Amino acid sequence: QVQPVESGGGLVQPGESLKLSCLASRAILSTWNVLTMAWYRQAPGLQRELVAQITDRWTTTYADSVQGRFTITKNNAKRTAYLQMDNLKPEDTAVYFCNAVFRSSTLWGQGTQVTVSS
């Protein structure tokens, strides 16, 4: 069973940066069969939205609201995805969730809080 675990959230001021990490598996396996790693976020009172994703073929997709500011990467050997967030804005404040899509299942992390406030 794969259970993503996020880390790296925190409180920052507008314009600052933060980097999130997502360990998508705590099991030691010979291969990592993830199809897509993605970051979602959910602000109070709002629906969970897709922020960024990266496929097994290294194709990346970003929400318009974060395009040019956020960068998603991954390290297959470490089974970890990252979200580099630059020039953070107050509207980026949310709980950020890591999502791992496998051939037959989709798993979610517990979330990490990102707060951007002056």
C-alpha positions as CSV (number, residue, x, y, z in Angstrom):
1,Q,0.0,0.0,0.0
2,V,1.4,3.4,-1.0
3,Q,0.6,6.3,1.2
4,P,2.0,9.7,0.1
5,V,3.5,11.9,2.9
6,E,3.9,15.6,2.4
7,S,6.3,18.0,4.1
8,G,7.8,21.5,3.8
9,G,4.7,23.6,4.4
10,G,4.9,26.7,6.6
11,L,4.3,30.3,7.1
12,V,5.9,32.8,4.7
13,Q,5.4,36.4,3.6
14,P,4.2,37.4,0.1
15,G,7.0,37.1,-2.5
16,E,8.9,34.5,-0.6
17,S,9.5,30.8,-1.6
18,L,8.7,27.4,-0.2
19,K,9.5,23.9,-1.4
20,L,7.2,21.0,-0.7
21,S,8.2,17.3,-0.8
22,C,6.0,14.3,-1.2
23,L,7.3,10.8,-0.4
24,A,4.9,8.6,-2.4
25,S,6.0,5.3,-1.0
26,R,7.6,4.2,2.2
27,A,8.1,0.7,0.9
28,I,11.4,-0.3,-0.6
29,L,10.6,-1.7,-4.1
30,S,12.7,-2.4,-7.1
31,T,10.4,-0.2,-9.3
32,W,8.2,2.8,-8.9
33,N,5.0,2.2,-11.0
34,V,3.4,5.6,-10.5
35,L,1.7,7.1,-13.6
36,T,1.2,10.6,-12.4
37,M,2.3,12.6,-9.4
38,A,0.3,15.8,-8.6
39,W,-0.1,18.5,-6.2
40,Y,-3.6,19.8,-5.2
41,R,-4.6,22.5,-2.8
42,Q,-7.7,23.3,-0.8
43,A,-8.4,26.7,0.7
44,P,-11.1,27.1,3.4
45,G,-14.6,27.1,1.8
46,L,-13.3,26.1,-1.6
47,Q,-13.0,23.0,-3.6
48,R,-9.8,21.1,-3.9
49,E,-8.0,22.1,-7.1
50,L,-5.2,20.8,-9.2
51,V,-2.1,22.9,-8.9
52,A,0.5,20.9,-10.9
53,Q,1.2,17.4,-12.1
54,I,3.9,15.4,-13.7
55,T,3.5,12.1,-15.6
56,D,5.6,9.1,-16.0
57,R,6.7,10.5,-19.3
58,W,7.8,13.7,-17.5
59,T,5.0,15.9,-19.0
60,T,4.1,18.7,-16.7
61,T,0.9,20.6,-16.3
62,Y,0.1,23.7,-14.2
63,A,-2.9,25.6,-13.1
64,D,-3.1,29.1,-14.7
65,S,-2.9,30.7,-11.3
66,V,0.5,29.3,-10.6
67,Q,2.0,29.1,-14.0
68,G,5.5,30.7,-14.0
69,R,5.7,30.7,-10.2
70,F,5.5,27.0,-9.3
71,T,7.6,24.1,-10.6
72,I,6.8,20.4,-10.1
73,T,9.7,17.9,-10.2
74,K,10.2,14.3,-9.1
75,N,13.0,11.9,-8.3
76,N,12.0,8.3,-9.2
77,A,14.8,6.8,-7.3
78,K,13.7,8.6,-4.1
79,R,10.0,8.1,-5.0
80,T,9.5,11.7,-4.2
81,A,7.8,14.6,-5.9
82,Y,8.5,18.2,-5.2
83,L,6.7,21.5,-5.6
84,Q,8.9,24.6,-5.8
85,M,6.8,27.6,-5.0
86,D,8.2,31.0,-5.8
87,N,6.7,34.5,-5.5
88,L,4.0,33.2,-3.2
89,K,0.8,35.2,-2.9
90,P,-1.8,35.3,-0.1
91,E,-4.2,33.5,-2.4
92,D,-1.8,30.5,-2.4
93,T,-2.7,29.9,1.2
94,A,-4.2,26.4,1.4
95,V,-3.6,22.9,2.5
96,Y,-1.5,21.2,-0.2
97,F,-2.1,17.6,-0.9
98,C,0.1,15.2,-2.8
99,N,-1.7,12.8,-5.2
100,A,-0.2,9.6,-6.6
101,V,-2.0,7.9,-9.5
102,F,-1.2,4.3,-10.2
103,R,-2.6,2.0,-12.8
104,S,-5.4,0.8,-10.6
105,S,-5.6,3.3,-7.7
106,T,-5.2,6.9,-6.6
107,L,-3.8,7.7,-3.2
108,W,-3.7,11.0,-1.3
109,G,-1.4,12.4,1.3
110,Q,-2.5,13.9,4.6
111,G,-1.8,17.5,3.4
112,T,0.6,20.2,4.5
113,Q,-0.4,23.7,5.4
114,V,1.0,26.7,3.4
115,T,0.2,30.1,4.7
116,V,1.2,33.3,2.9
117,S,0.6,36.4,5.0
118,S,2.2,39.7,5.6
